[in-house]
Amino acid sequence: MSVMDKVQELIEAPLSAAELVVRYQDLCDNRCFANVPGKIEIDVWGRLVMTPPSYYHGLVQGRLCRSLAALGGETGVETAIATATGLFVADVTWASDQFIRAHLGEIALQQAPEVCIEVVSPSNSRNELEGKTAAFLAAGAREVWIVYLKSKRCEFYGPQGLTDRSNFAVDLSELFKQ
């Protein structure tokens, strides 16, 4: 067998969550990506998906963090989560103190925090949001929230699907204030 036979020229199967974490770590360590605006996700084939957020998107993320603070635990912004279907970056997450203790120091989580939130951007598709919702729930999230900026509404998903409201006592009344 020659040396050329050992060189991987292409990805022949979807990457595992552990392989996605390694690739994400490489991105985080690469100075070329240090000042890239927006978030970078990696699909199961190793392709980078980049999404630039708007100012209002960031404001709503901050408001979500303030609202979630009432639960104790910790909130995160742009939380990398390696799932069976790709490495996704949740816009906002909430994690209990127990979860934080178990996962502190990880670059990309291989288990989702209790609450994962996506703030919808114009570039998102329904298929993408459904895929992320399923991926976060399969990775252990208790709830996934989808926040719609234009229609000023939230959808809450649990393991059984869409629910009327969150099971977490969070006041979202100021979320969309102008």
C-alpha positions as CSV (number, residue, x, y, z in Angstrom):
1,M,0.0,0.0,0.0
2,S,1.5,3.3,-1.0
3,V,1.3,6.5,1.1
4,M,-1.3,7.9,-1.3
5,D,-3.6,5.1,-0.5
6,K,-3.8,6.3,3.1
7,V,-4.7,9.9,2.3
8,Q,-8.4,10.8,2.7
9,E,-9.5,12.8,-0.3
10,L,-13.1,13.2,0.6
11,I,-15.7,12.6,3.3
12,E,-17.2,9.2,2.5
13,A,-19.8,9.1,5.4
14,P,-21.5,11.6,7.6
15,L,-19.3,12.9,10.3
16,S,-20.0,11.8,13.9
17,A,-20.6,14.3,16.7
18,A,-17.1,13.7,18.0
19,E,-15.6,14.4,14.5
20,L,-17.7,17.6,14.3
21,V,-16.3,18.7,17.7
22,V,-12.7,18.2,16.4
23,R,-13.5,20.3,13.3
24,Y,-15.1,23.0,15.4
25,Q,-12.1,23.1,17.7
26,D,-9.9,23.6,14.7
27,L,-12.1,26.5,13.5
28,C,-11.9,28.1,17.0
29,D,-8.1,27.8,17.0
30,N,-7.7,29.1,13.5
31,R,-6.8,32.8,13.5
32,C,-8.3,33.2,10.0
33,F,-11.7,32.8,11.6
34,A,-11.1,35.0,14.7
35,N,-13.0,38.1,13.3
36,V,-15.6,36.5,11.2
37,P,-19.0,38.1,12.0
38,G,-21.9,35.9,12.7
39,K,-22.0,32.2,13.6
40,I,-20.4,29.3,11.9
41,E,-22.1,25.9,11.9
42,I,-20.8,22.6,10.4
43,D,-23.1,20.2,8.6
44,V,-22.5,16.4,8.7
45,W,-20.5,16.5,5.5
46,G,-18.0,19.1,7.0
47,R,-19.4,22.1,5.1
48,L,-19.4,25.4,6.9
49,V,-22.7,27.3,7.2
50,M,-22.4,31.0,8.1
51,T,-25.2,33.3,9.2
52,P,-24.8,37.0,9.9
53,P,-27.2,38.3,12.6
54,S,-28.9,41.7,12.6
55,Y,-28.7,44.2,15.4
56,Y,-32.3,43.5,16.5
57,H,-31.6,39.8,16.5
58,G,-28.8,40.5,19.0
59,L,-31.1,42.7,21.1
60,V,-33.6,39.9,21.4
61,Q,-30.9,37.4,22.3
62,G,-29.9,39.7,25.2
63,R,-33.5,40.1,26.3
64,L,-33.9,36.3,26.3
65,C,-30.8,36.0,28.5
66,R,-32.2,38.5,31.0
67,S,-35.5,36.7,31.1
68,L,-33.9,33.3,31.5
69,A,-31.7,34.6,34.4
70,A,-34.8,34.3,36.6
71,L,-34.4,30.5,36.5
72,G,-30.9,30.5,38.1
73,G,-28.4,28.4,36.3
74,E,-26.6,30.0,33.3
75,T,-27.5,31.4,29.9
76,G,-25.3,31.1,26.9
77,V,-25.2,32.9,23.6
78,E,-24.0,31.2,20.4
79,T,-23.7,27.8,22.1
80,A,-22.0,25.2,19.8
81,I,-23.8,21.8,20.1
82,A,-22.6,18.7,18.1
83,T,-25.5,16.5,17.2
84,A,-26.0,13.5,15.1
85,T,-27.1,15.7,12.2
86,G,-24.5,18.5,12.4
87,L,-22.8,21.0,14.7
88,F,-25.3,23.7,15.3
89,V,-24.9,27.0,17.2
90,A,-28.0,27.8,19.3
91,D,-28.6,31.5,19.5
92,V,-29.4,31.3,23.2
93,T,-29.3,28.4,25.7
94,W,-30.2,27.9,29.3
95,A,-28.5,25.3,31.5
96,S,-28.9,24.3,35.1
97,D,-26.0,24.5,37.5
98,Q,-25.8,20.7,37.3
99,F,-25.4,20.8,33.5
100,I,-22.8,23.6,33.8
101,R,-20.7,21.6,36.3
102,A,-20.8,18.5,34.0
103,H,-19.9,20.3,30.8
104,L,-17.8,23.3,31.8
105,G,-14.7,23.7,29.6
106,E,-16.1,21.9,26.6
107,I,-15.6,23.8,23.3
108,A,-18.6,22.3,21.6
109,L,-21.2,20.4,23.7
110,Q,-22.2,16.8,22.7
111,Q,-25.3,17.1,24.9
112,A,-27.7,20.0,24.6
113,P,-28.5,22.2,27.5
114,E,-32.1,22.1,28.9
115,V,-33.3,25.0,26.7
116,C,-32.1,25.8,23.2
117,I,-33.4,28.8,21.5
118,E,-33.3,29.8,17.8
119,V,-34.0,33.4,16.9
120,V,-35.3,33.3,13.3
121,S,-33.4,35.2,10.6
122,P,-34.6,35.9,7.1
123,S,-32.1,33.4,5.8
124,N,-33.6,30.5,7.8
125,S,-35.9,27.9,6.2
126,R,-38.7,26.0,7.9
127,N,-36.8,22.8,7.0
128,E,-33.7,24.1,8.7
129,L,-35.5,25.1,11.9
130,E,-37.4,21.8,12.1
131,G,-34.0,20.0,11.7
132,K,-32.4,22.0,14.4
133,T,-35.3,21.5,16.7
134,A,-35.2,17.7,16.2
135,A,-31.4,17.7,16.6
136,F,-31.4,19.7,19.9
137,L,-34.2,17.5,21.4
138,A,-32.4,14.3,20.3
139,A,-29.2,15.7,21.9
140,G,-31.0,16.1,25.3
141,A,-32.7,19.5,25.3
142,R,-35.9,19.5,27.3
143,E,-37.3,22.4,25.2
144,V,-36.5,24.2,22.0
145,W,-37.9,27.7,21.5
146,I,-38.3,29.3,18.0
147,V,-38.5,33.1,18.3
148,Y,-40.0,34.9,15.3
149,L,-38.9,38.5,15.1
150,K,-41.2,39.8,12.4
151,S,-44.4,38.3,13.8
152,K,-43.3,38.8,17.4
153,R,-44.2,35.3,18.6
154,C,-42.5,32.2,20.1
155,E,-43.1,28.5,19.5
156,F,-42.2,26.0,22.2
157,Y,-41.2,22.4,21.4
158,G,-40.7,19.5,23.8
159,P,-40.1,15.8,23.1
160,Q,-43.8,15.4,22.3
161,G,-43.8,18.3,19.7
162,L,-45.3,21.8,19.7
163,T,-46.7,22.9,23.1
164,D,-48.9,25.9,24.0
165,R,-46.3,27.3,26.3
166,S,-42.9,26.7,27.9
167,N,-42.7,24.5,31.1
168,F,-40.1,27.0,32.3
169,A,-41.5,30.0,34.3
170,V,-40.0,32.8,32.2
171,D,-41.5,36.3,31.6
172,L,-41.2,37.1,27.9
173,S,-43.5,40.1,27.9
174,E,-40.6,42.6,27.1
175,L,-39.1,40.4,24.4
176,F,-40.3,42.4,21.4
177,K,-40.5,45.9,22.9
178,Q,-39.5,48.7,20.5
